[in-house]
Amino acid sequence: MPNKKIHLCLAHMSGNEQRFIDEAFAESWVVPLGPNVDGFESDLKKYLIDCHPSCKGKEIAALSSGTAAIHLALVLLDVKHGDEVMCQSFTFAASANPVTYQGATPVFVDSEPQTWNMDPILLDKAIADRIAKTGRKPKAIIAVHLYGMPARIDEICSVGEKWGIPVVEDAAEALGSKYKGRYCGTFGTFGVLSFNGNKMITTSGGGALICPDPESRARAVFYATQAREPFPYYQHEHIGYNYRLSNISAGIGRGQMTILDSHIDHHRKLAALYKELFNNTECIKIHSDQIDGSESNYWLNTIEINPDLTEATPESIRLHLASLNIETRPLWKPMHLQPVFSSSPAYVNGVSEHLFGRGLCLPSGPCVSREDAIMIADEIKKKVSK
Ligand SMILES: *Cc1c(COP(=O)(O)O)cnc(C)c1O
């Protein structure tokens, strides 16, 4: 048994993080504001926004988590008790949970088979049906770039425009992914990033909201800092939240920004390698078929196992690899199959349920070497050929 554990996606430091943290300590900026927060926001803005003319005017607010960013987007879009919000079903629960924080109901929409993300045609039909059934328009659309794979975001935004419903683009897994030369997270009215421990970069925990203009960013920061009005005493006219990123965490983020591109490069190289390694294994399909114009960051490499061609199941492969100290994970269980959301309306076509039954996420982070990937693929091939 190999001693070294191979993780799914482990955080990886550049060595520059400590310097920013030390500066924060030296200057006593151990609070949720300060030069690292400003610096991290400016780094993100330079990376994601300044490079594309269509993103002009957008601004970024650094927050305590990606979940907080989704929540604040819904607050700013005036999602309230009794409202409905269209949400991709095939995702991590954090995409949908904030809808319920507002007392609203998520309405789940299934995926299309190529990107595994929200099916724009089904979305359009679902919105028409919601309006027919409730007499009211859903308040927002939460679309996700799952596993870093860009969604059909142009088509999703067109559906949003057609109905006059804003899109919240959950790019928590897609930092650095692009569509038509533009970064994921910059297409929707709001975009969401996560810097949790296992994402493309980490601040130990953190997130960001990409806002359409300086005014909405100011509103986001206002709500993220307890909605304090500009009085010398503490005056409150709205319910606020404690959602700002700490200056310490932001220091880690500044260090991580120095290696973001090399992380993405590593993830993409691993994707190409896995693809090559499974090339002649008919029962295994690597999820790499992007739509035209897409450049996935391949945050997690995922495979589909065809049960007609092998006795092995995703679970038997997962257990076999776990016995070798290799971590893999089933795909996200769709939200419309989650007990906690059993009373939410759902528009399904079978795609996400089908994928959930067949898929597995493979180790993908910067800590996974070429040799690791070869060994992992060999073990999987052994298992499926039995
Ligand atoms: C991680 C993740 C989030 C939430 O981000 P946190 O920073 O962990 O709160 C939201 N959506 C998706 C798709 C995610 O993977």
Ligand as a Chemical Component Dictionary entry (heavy atoms), coordinates in Angstrom:
data_LIG
# 
_chem_comp.id                   LIG 
_chem_comp.type                 NON-POLYMER 
_chem_comp.pdbx_formal_charge   0 
_chem_comp.three_letter_code    LIG 
# 
loop_
_chem_comp_atom.comp_id 
_chem_comp_atom.atom_id 
_chem_comp_atom.alt_atom_id 
_chem_comp_atom.type_symbol 
_chem_comp_atom.charge 
_chem_comp_atom.model_Cartn_x 
_chem_comp_atom.model_Cartn_y 
_chem_comp_atom.model_Cartn_z 
_chem_comp_atom.pdbx_ordinal 
LIG C1 C1 C 0 -17.834 25.556 -3.156 1  
LIG C2 C2 C 0 -19.069 25.927 -3.866 2  
LIG C3 C3 C 0 -19.909 26.954 -3.395 3  
LIG C4 C4 C 0 -19.764 27.617 -2.060 4  
LIG O1 O1 O 0 -18.556 28.180 -1.776 5  
LIG P1 P1 P 0 -18.032 28.280 -0.251 6  
LIG O2 O2 O 0 -16.906 29.247 -0.368 7  
LIG O3 O3 O 0 -17.612 26.909 0.156  8  
LIG O4 O4 O 0 -19.151 28.811 0.570  9  
LIG C5 C5 C 0 -21.005 27.310 -4.159 10 
LIG N1 N1 N 0 -21.273 26.682 -5.308 11 
LIG C6 C6 C 0 -20.508 25.683 -5.793 12 
LIG C7 C7 C 0 -20.871 25.070 -7.091 13 
LIG C8 C8 C 0 -19.393 25.264 -5.068 14 
LIG O5 O5 O 0 -18.656 24.237 -5.522 15 
# 
loop_
_chem_comp_bond.comp_id 
_chem_comp_bond.atom_id_1 
_chem_comp_bond.atom_id_2 
_chem_comp_bond.value_order 
_chem_comp_bond.pdbx_ordinal 
LIG C1 C2 SING 1  
LIG C2 C3 SING 2  
LIG C2 C8 DOUB 3  
LIG C3 C4 SING 4  
LIG C3 C5 DOUB 5  
LIG C4 O1 SING 6  
LIG O1 P1 SING 7  
LIG P1 O2 DOUB 8  
LIG P1 O3 SING 9  
LIG P1 O4 SING 10 
LIG C5 N1 SING 11 
LIG N1 C6 DOUB 12 
LIG C6 C7 SING 13 
LIG C6 C8 SING 14 
LIG C8 O5 SING 15 
# 
